[in-house]
Amino acid sequence: MAFEGLSEKLNAAFKKLRGKGRLSENDVKEAMREVRLALLEADVSYKVVKNFVSTVTEKCVGRDVLDSLTPAQQVIKIVNDELTALMGGSTAKLTMASRAPTIVMMVGLQGAGKTTNCAKLAGLMRKNYGKRPLLAACDVYRPAAIEQLKVVGAQLELPVFEMGQGDPVKIAEAAVRHAQNHGNDMVFLDTAGRLHIDETLMDELKNIKAAVHPNEILLVVDAMTGQDAVNAATAFDEALGIDGVLLTKLDGDARGGAALSIKATTGKPIKFAGTGEKLDMIEPFHPDRMASRILGMGDVLSLIEKAEQTFDQKKAAELDRKLKKSRLSLADFLDEMREMKKMGDVSQIASMLPGGMGRQLEGAELDPKVLSRSEAIILSMTPYERENPNVLDASRKRRIAAGCGLEVSDVNRLLKQYDMMNQIAKQMYKGRGKLGALAGLGGGSMGGNFGGGLRGFGRKKRLR
């Protein structure tokens, strides 16, 4: 999980502060010493760490903090604000052309995931912003690079422009003309990468830039390479002049050094982050939300957005009506399991939840086989039984088990899960509205029940 090590160490440092009614200057400096070590271990550059700790310490030893009734919370707020500023302060967006098409030039070293994330970003632009993107294959050197772009483009149903192993500059120019003639309002240029930065590569990229005048030059870097990613960003910016960074493999970067160093070192914002291998696992980079995740406060806004993009509004309205009457059927239970599966890995969802739930559910996933068994059990019931699970006596359970080729114990296990999730759903409904319901996941009995409900699906962190 992203920033896992850093998050644990920072929370351990702040836990010591929470136990104190008043803070002395020595208390703050001791906590900042641990923060410094945590950041250095997270592979954040020494200069960035030094400036960060100095700024936070200066603000934390002020009278307003030391004399506060809740000084630990004040310190955490200051750290949260400074982490947000360190990563850019606000969400940086793509620069759009006043007259279509907007040209986005993707650059980077080999192995960073440039081709795949070029398609991912184009897909995000179409899905979330209604754009009509065109992918252009300008990497004519790497074996199968053009074919790879065509494959991921086909999976996302995006058009791909290619001219084989020709001149990358002419291909880029032709792609822009093609977009103008065919109504594409965005062009994503997948340029060639190298194993290291060299003069030949940079000259080619400069020629493409001079020929098509891109509105945005995005550098794709691998978050897991830590300071090497920062060095690559610095080199590309000095040679080419980048506008922003797309950080890939953020889900696998337990340290987080690249994310915390790039903006402070290069002055260029992280605009997007790849959060998984699937082609829809890319999202805008929100510094404030990421800081909140690092400090264990969750990211409820991103969770709400993810839910809104995934869930069927008509089904959600119907479920809301049923919950209002305290009536949730097994058919509804199956629908919600299917919808949750669409949202992706539970570990990614859990990372957005406040409190310790993310750590408790790390590595969790919905088991497709178990989901199929649950579906078979519910579909073996009569419509009346699905709506009224309380009528399921021993005789009916034996009939249902025989009908789906499973055991009575499997039926009982499903009913137990249903009861658990039904209780959780009713408690969530008390929050009224998406924000109230989702925010309630993190605290009190609600958080514990929700976490227990998910873990109740099975052992070894698999949702059974």
C-alpha positions as CSV (number, residue, x, y, z in Angstrom):
1,M,0.0,0.0,0.0
2,A,1.3,3.5,-0.9
3,F,3.2,5.2,1.9
4,E,2.6,2.3,4.2
5,G,6.0,2.5,6.1
6,L,5.9,6.3,6.3
7,S,2.3,6.3,7.5
8,E,3.0,3.8,10.3
9,K,6.1,5.7,11.5
10,L,4.4,9.1,11.5
11,N,1.4,7.8,13.4
12,A,3.7,6.2,16.0
13,A,5.4,9.5,16.5
14,F,2.1,11.4,16.9
15,K,0.7,8.7,19.2
16,K,3.2,9.8,21.9
17,L,2.0,13.3,21.6
18,R,-1.6,12.4,22.0
19,G,-1.0,11.1,25.5
20,K,0.2,14.5,26.7
21,G,-2.1,17.2,28.0
22,R,0.4,19.9,27.3
23,L,3.4,19.9,25.0
24,S,6.8,21.3,25.7
25,E,9.3,22.5,23.1
26,N,11.3,19.3,23.8
27,D,8.2,17.2,23.1
28,V,7.8,18.8,19.7
29,K,11.5,18.5,18.8
30,E,11.5,14.8,19.8
31,A,8.5,14.2,17.6
32,M,10.1,16.1,14.7
33,R,13.3,14.0,15.1
34,E,11.1,10.9,14.5
35,V,9.4,12.6,11.6
36,R,12.8,13.4,10.1
37,L,13.9,9.7,10.3
38,A,10.6,8.5,8.9
39,L,11.0,10.8,5.8
40,L,14.6,9.9,5.2
41,E,13.7,6.2,5.4
42,A,10.9,6.9,2.9
43,D,13.7,7.9,0.5
44,V,12.8,11.6,0.5
45,S,15.7,13.8,-0.4
46,Y,17.8,15.1,2.5
47,K,17.4,18.8,1.5
48,V,13.6,18.4,1.2
49,V,13.4,16.7,4.6
50,K,15.6,19.4,6.3
51,N,13.4,22.2,5.0
52,F,10.2,20.4,5.8
53,V,11.1,19.6,9.4
54,S,12.5,23.1,10.0
55,T,9.3,24.7,8.8
56,V,7.0,22.3,10.8
57,T,9.1,22.7,14.0
58,E,9.0,26.5,13.7
59,K,5.2,26.5,13.4
60,C,4.7,23.8,16.1
61,V,6.7,25.6,18.9
62,G,4.5,28.7,18.6
63,R,2.5,29.7,21.6
64,D,-0.9,28.9,19.9
65,V,0.1,25.2,19.7
66,L,1.9,24.7,23.0
67,D,-1.0,26.4,24.9
68,S,-3.7,24.7,23.0
69,L,-6.1,22.3,24.8
70,T,-5.5,19.7,22.0
71,P,-1.8,20.4,21.1
72,A,-1.3,17.0,19.4
73,Q,-4.1,17.7,17.0
74,Q,-2.6,21.1,16.2
75,V,0.7,19.5,15.5
76,I,-0.9,16.9,13.2
77,K,-2.8,19.7,11.4
78,I,0.4,21.6,10.8
79,V,2.2,18.5,9.5
80,N,-0.8,17.7,7.2
81,D,-0.8,21.3,5.8
82,E,3.0,21.1,5.2
83,L,2.8,17.7,3.5
84,T,0.1,19.1,1.3
85,A,2.2,22.1,0.4
86,L,5.2,19.8,-0.2
87,M,3.3,17.8,-2.8
88,G,2.0,20.9,-4.6
89,G,-0.7,22.4,-2.5
90,S,-3.6,22.0,-4.9
91,T,-4.6,19.7,-7.7
92,A,-2.9,20.5,-11.0
93,K,-4.8,20.0,-14.2
94,L,-3.9,19.5,-17.8
95,T,-3.5,22.6,-19.9
96,M,-6.2,22.6,-22.5
97,A,-5.9,24.2,-25.9
98,S,-8.2,27.1,-26.7
99,R,-8.7,25.5,-30.1
100,A,-8.8,21.7,-30.4
101,P,-7.0,19.5,-30.5
102,T,-5.1,19.6,-27.2
103,I,-1.8,17.9,-27.7
104,V,-0.3,16.0,-24.8
105,M,3.3,14.7,-25.2
106,M,4.2,11.8,-23.0
107,V,7.9,11.3,-22.3
108,G,10.0,9.2,-20.0
109,L,12.5,6.4,-19.5
110,Q,11.8,2.8,-20.5
111,G,10.1,0.7,-18.0
112,A,8.1,3.5,-16.3
113,G,4.9,2.4,-18.0
114,K,4.6,5.2,-20.5
115,T,2.7,3.4,-23.3
116,T,0.1,1.9,-20.9
117,N,-0.4,5.1,-18.9
118,C,-0.7,7.1,-22.1
119,A,-3.8,5.0,-22.9
120,K,-5.0,5.1,-19.3
121,L,-4.9,8.9,-19.2
122,A,-6.7,9.1,-22.5
123,G,-9.3,6.7,-21.2
124,L,-9.7,8.9,-18.1
125,M,-10.2,12.0,-20.2
126,R,-12.9,10.3,-22.2
127,K,-14.7,8.8,-19.2
128,N,-14.6,11.7,-16.8
129,Y,-14.5,14.7,-19.1
130,G,-16.2,13.6,-22.2
131,K,-13.2,14.0,-24.5
132,R,-12.6,12.3,-27.8
133,P,-8.9,11.3,-27.6
134,L,-6.6,9.9,-30.2
135,L,-3.5,7.9,-29.4
136,A,-0.5,8.4,-31.6
137,A,2.3,5.8,-31.8
138,C,5.5,7.8,-32.0
139,D,7.8,5.1,-30.4
140,V,9.3,3.5,-33.5
141,Y,12.3,1.9,-31.8
142,R,11.1,-0.4,-29.0
143,P,10.0,-3.8,-30.3
144,A,6.2,-4.2,-30.2
145,A,5.7,-0.7,-28.8
146,I,3.2,0.2,-31.6
147,E,1.4,-3.1,-31.2
148,Q,1.2,-2.6,-27.4
149,L,-0.4,0.8,-27.9
150,K,-2.9,-0.7,-30.3
151,V,-3.8,-3.5,-27.9
152,V,-4.4,-1.2,-24.9
153,G,-6.2,1.3,-27.2
154,A,-8.5,-1.5,-28.4
155,Q,-9.2,-2.6,-24.8
156,L,-10.3,1.0,-24.0
157,E,-12.0,1.4,-27.4
158,L,-9.7,4.3,-28.2
159,P,-8.5,5.1,-31.8
160,V,-4.8,4.7,-32.5
161,F,-2.9,6.5,-35.2
162,E,0.3,4.8,-36.5
163,M,2.5,4.9,-39.5
164,G,4.8,2.0,-38.8
165,Q,8.6,2.5,-38.3
166,G,8.8,6.0,-39.8
167,D,10.0,9.4,-38.6
168,P,8.6,10.2,-35.2
169,V,8.4,13.9,-36.0
170,K,6.4,13.3,-39.1
171,I,4.1,10.8,-37.3
172,A,3.4,13.3,-34.6
173,E,2.5,16.0,-37.3
174,A,0.3,13.6,-39.2
175,A,-1.5,12.5,-36.0
176,V,-2.4,16.1,-35.2
177,R,-3.7,16.6,-38.7
178,H,-5.7,13.3,-38.4
179,A,-7.2,14.5,-35.2
180,Q,-8.3,17.9,-36.7
181,N,-9.9,16.1,-39.7
182,H,-11.7,13.4,-37.6
183,G,-13.0,15.4,-34.6
184,N,-10.6,14.2,-32.0
185,D,-10.2,17.0,-29.4
186,M,-7.1,15.5,-27.7
187,V,-4.0,13.8,-29.1
188,F,-1.7,11.8,-26.8
189,L,1.8,11.3,-28.3
190,D,3.5,8.1,-27.0
191,T,7.1,8.9,-27.6
192,A,10.2,6.7,-27.4
193,G,11.9,6.1,-24.1
194,R,15.5,5.1,-23.3
195,L,17.2,3.1,-20.6
196,H,19.0,6.3,-19.7
197,I,18.9,9.9,-20.7
198,D,21.0,10.6,-23.8
199,E,21.5,13.4,-26.3
200,T,19.9,11.5,-29.2
201,L,16.7,10.9,-27.3
202,M,16.4,14.5,-26.2
203,D,17.1,15.9,-29.7
204,E,14.2,13.8,-31.0
205,L,11.9,14.9,-28.3
206,K,12.9,18.6,-28.9
207,N,12.2,18.1,-32.6
208,I,8.7,16.7,-31.9
209,K,8.0,19.6,-29.5
210,A,9.1,22.2,-32.1
211,A,7.0,20.5,-34.8
212,V,3.6,20.1,-33.0
213,H,3.9,22.6,-30.1
214,P,2.3,20.4,-27.4
215,N,0.0,22.1,-24.8
216,E,1.3,19.7,-22.2
217,I,4.5,17.7,-21.8
218,L,3.9,15.0,-19.1
219,L,6.8,13.0,-17.7
220,V,6.0,9.4,-16.8
221,V,8.1,8.2,-13.9
222,D,8.0,5.0,-11.8
223,A,7.3,5.9,-8.1
224,M,9.1,2.8,-6.9
225,T,12.5,4.1,-8.2
226,G,12.5,6.8,-5.5
227,Q,15.2,9.4,-5.9
228,D,16.0,8.1,-9.4
229,A,12.5,9.3,-10.4
230,V,13.3,12.7,-9.0
231,N,16.6,12.7,-10.9
232,A,14.9,11.8,-14.1
233,A,12.3,14.5,-13.6
234,T,15.1,17.1,-13.1
235,A,17.0,16.0,-16.2
236,F,14.0,15.9,-18.5
237,D,12.8,19.3,-17.2
238,E,16.2,20.9,-17.8
239,A,16.5,19.4,-21.3
240,L,12.9,19.6,-22.5
241,G,10.8,21.7,-20.1
242,I,8.1,19.4,-18.7
243,D,4.8,20.7,-17.4
244,G,4.0,18.0,-15.0
245,V,4.5,14.4,-13.9
246,L,2.4,11.2,-14.1
247,L,3.6,9.0,-11.3
248,T,3.1,5.3,-12.0
249,K,3.0,2.3,-9.7
250,L,2.1,4.4,-6.7
251,D,0.2,1.5,-5.2
252,G,3.4,-0.5,-4.9
253,D,5.5,2.3,-3.5
254,A,5.5,1.7,0.3
255,R,8.1,4.4,0.9
256,G,6.7,7.4,-1.1
257,G,10.0,9.3,-1.6
258,A,9.3,10.3,-5.2
259,A,5.8,11.7,-4.5
260,L,7.1,13.8,-1.6
261,S,10.2,15.0,-3.4
262,I,9.4,15.8,-7.1
263,K,7.5,19.0,-6.6
264,A,9.9,20.4,-4.1
265,T,12.9,19.5,-6.2
266,T,11.8,20.3,-9.7
267,G,8.9,22.8,-9.1
268,K,6.8,20.7,-11.4
269,P,3.5,19.2,-10.1
270,I,2.4,15.6,-10.0
271,K,-0.8,15.7,-12.1
272,F,-1.8,12.1,-12.2
273,A,-1.0,8.8,-10.4
274,G,-1.3,5.2,-11.6
275,T,-2.7,3.2,-8.8
276,G,-2.8,-0.4,-10.2
277,E,-2.3,-2.5,-13.3
278,K,-5.9,-2.3,-14.6
279,L,-6.5,0.2,-17.3
280,D,-9.0,2.2,-15.2
281,M,-6.6,2.5,-12.3
282,I,-5.4,6.1,-12.8
283,E,-6.6,9.2,-11.0
284,P,-5.8,12.9,-10.6
285,F,-3.2,13.5,-7.9
286,H,-4.7,15.5,-5.0
287,P,-1.9,16.6,-2.6
288,D,-4.4,17.4,0.2
289,R,-6.0,13.9,0.0
290,M,-2.7,12.2,-0.3
291,A,-1.4,14.0,2.8
292,S,-4.6,12.9,4.6
293,R,-4.0,9.2,3.6
294,I,-0.3,9.4,4.8
295,L,-1.5,10.6,8.2
296,G,-4.1,7.8,8.5
297,M,-7.1,10.1,8.1
298,G,-8.3,8.4,5.0
299,D,-9.6,9.9,1.7
300,V,-13.3,10.0,1.9
301,L,-13.7,12.4,-1.1
302,S,-11.9,10.0,-3.5
303,L,-13.9,7.1,-2.1
304,I,-17.2,9.0,-2.8
305,E,-16.0,9.9,-6.3
306,K,-15.1,6.3,-7.0
307,A,-18.5,5.1,-5.7
308,E,-20.3,7.7,-7.8
309,Q,-18.5,6.6,-11.0
310,T,-19.2,2.9,-10.3
311,F,-22.7,2.5,-8.7
312,D,-25.9,2.4,-10.7
313,Q,-27.9,5.4,-9.7
314,K,-31.3,3.7,-10.1
315,K,-30.2,0.7,-8.0
316,A,-28.8,3.1,-5.4
317,A,-32.1,4.9,-5.2
318,E,-34.0,1.6,-4.9
319,L,-31.6,0.4,-2.2
320,D,-32.1,3.7,-0.3
321,R,-35.9,3.3,-0.4
322,K,-35.6,-0.3,1.0
323,L,-33.2,0.8,3.7
324,K,-35.6,3.5,4.7
325,K,-38.1,0.7,5.4
326,S,-35.4,-1.4,7.1
327,R,-35.9,-4.0,4.5
328,L,-32.8,-5.4,2.7
329,S,-33.2,-8.6,0.8
330,L,-30.7,-11.3,-0.3
331,A,-31.1,-10.1,-3.9
332,D,-30.0,-6.6,-2.7
333,F,-27.1,-8.2,-0.9
334,L,-25.9,-9.9,-4.1
335,D,-26.3,-6.7,-6.1
336,E,-24.1,-4.8,-3.6
337,M,-21.4,-7.5,-3.7
338,R,-21.4,-7.2,-7.5
339,E,-21.2,-3.4,-7.3
340,M,-18.4,-3.5,-4.8
341,K,-16.4,-5.8,-7.1
342,K,-16.6,-3.1,-9.8
343,M,-14.9,-0.7,-7.5
344,G,-11.7,-2.7,-7.6
345,D,-9.5,-4.3,-5.0
346,V,-10.7,-3.9,-1.4
347,S,-7.2,-3.0,-0.3
348,Q,-7.4,0.1,-2.6
349,I,-10.8,1.1,-1.1
350,A,-9.5,0.4,2.4
351,S,-6.5,2.8,1.8
352,M,-9.1,5.6,1.5
353,L,-10.8,4.8,4.8
354,P,-9.9,6.7,7.9
355,G,-8.5,5.2,11.1
356,G,-6.8,1.8,11.2
357,M,-9.2,0.1,8.8
358,G,-6.8,0.4,5.8
359,R,-4.1,-1.5,7.6
360,Q,-6.6,-4.1,8.8
361,L,-7.9,-4.8,5.3
362,E,-4.6,-4.5,3.5
363,G,-4.4,-7.2,0.8
364,A,-8.1,-8.0,1.0
365,E,-9.9,-8.9,-2.2
366,L,-13.2,-10.2,-3.4
367,D,-12.7,-13.8,-4.3
368,P,-14.5,-14.4,-7.7
369,K,-15.0,-18.1,-6.9
370,V,-16.7,-17.3,-3.6
371,L,-18.8,-14.6,-5.3
372,S,-20.0,-17.2,-7.8
373,R,-20.9,-19.6,-5.0
374,S,-22.8,-16.8,-3.2
375,E,-24.6,-16.0,-6.4
376,A,-25.5,-19.7,-7.0
377,I,-26.9,-20.0,-3.5
378,I,-29.1,-16.9,-3.8
379,L,-30.3,-17.9,-7.3
380,S,-31.3,-21.3,-6.0
381,M,-33.8,-19.6,-3.7
382,T,-37.3,-18.8,-4.6
383,P,-38.1,-15.0,-5.1
384,Y,-40.1,-15.2,-1.8
385,E,-37.1,-16.6,0.1
386,R,-34.8,-14.0,-1.3
387,E,-37.1,-11.3,0.0
388,N,-37.8,-13.0,3.3
389,P,-34.6,-14.8,4.5
390,N,-36.2,-15.4,7.9
391,V,-38.3,-18.2,6.5
392,L,-35.3,-20.3,5.6
393,D,-35.6,-23.3,7.9
394,A,-33.5,-26.5,7.8
395,S,-35.7,-28.1,5.1
396,R,-35.4,-25.1,2.8
397,K,-31.7,-24.8,3.4
398,R,-31.2,-28.5,2.4
399,R,-33.2,-27.9,-0.8
400,I,-31.2,-24.7,-1.7
401,A,-27.8,-26.5,-1.0
402,A,-28.9,-29.4,-3.3
403,G,-30.0,-27.0,-6.0
404,C,-26.7,-25.3,-6.3
405,G,-24.4,-28.3,-5.6
406,L,-23.1,-27.0,-2.2
407,E,-23.4,-27.8,1.5
408,V,-25.9,-26.5,4.0
409,S,-22.9,-25.0,5.9
410,D,-22.3,-22.8,2.8
411,V,-25.8,-21.6,2.9
412,N,-25.5,-20.8,6.6
413,R,-22.3,-19.0,6.1
414,L,-23.9,-16.8,3.4
415,L,-26.8,-16.0,5.7
416,K,-24.4,-15.0,8.5
417,Q,-22.6,-12.7,6.1
418,Y,-25.9,-11.3,5.0
419,D,-27.0,-10.5,8.5
420,M,-23.7,-8.8,9.2
421,M,-23.8,-6.6,6.1
422,N,-27.5,-5.9,6.7
423,Q,-26.6,-4.4,10.1
424,I,-23.8,-2.4,8.6
425,A,-26.0,-1.0,5.8
426,K,-28.7,0.1,8.3
427,Q,-26.1,1.9,10.4
428,M,-24.6,3.6,7.3
429,Y,-28.1,4.8,6.4
430,K,-28.3,6.7,9.7
431,G,-25.7,9.0,8.3
432,R,-28.1,10.0,5.5
433,G,-26.4,11.0,2.3
434,K,-23.2,9.7,0.7
435,L,-20.8,11.9,2.7
436,G,-22.4,11.1,6.0
437,A,-22.5,7.4,5.3
438,L,-19.0,7.0,4.0
439,A,-17.5,9.3,6.6
440,G,-19.1,7.2,9.3
441,L,-17.0,4.2,8.2
442,G,-14.0,5.4,10.1
443,G,-15.1,6.0,13.6
444,G,-16.9,4.4,16.5
445,S,-18.8,1.1,16.3
446,M,-19.5,1.8,12.6
447,G,-15.8,1.4,11.7
448,G,-15.4,-1.7,13.7
449,N,-18.5,-3.3,12.4
450,F,-17.6,-2.5,8.8
451,G,-14.1,-3.9,9.2
452,G,-15.5,-6.9,11.0
453,G,-18.0,-7.4,8.3
454,L,-15.4,-7.5,5.5
455,R,-13.1,-9.7,7.5
456,G,-16.1,-12.0,8.2
457,F,-16.0,-13.0,4.6
458,G,-13.1,-15.3,5.2
459,R,-9.6,-15.8,6.5
460,K,-6.2,-14.8,5.0
461,K,-7.6,-11.4,4.1
462,R,-9.8,-12.7,1.3
463,L,-13.4,-11.6,1.2
464,R,-15.4,-14.9,1.5
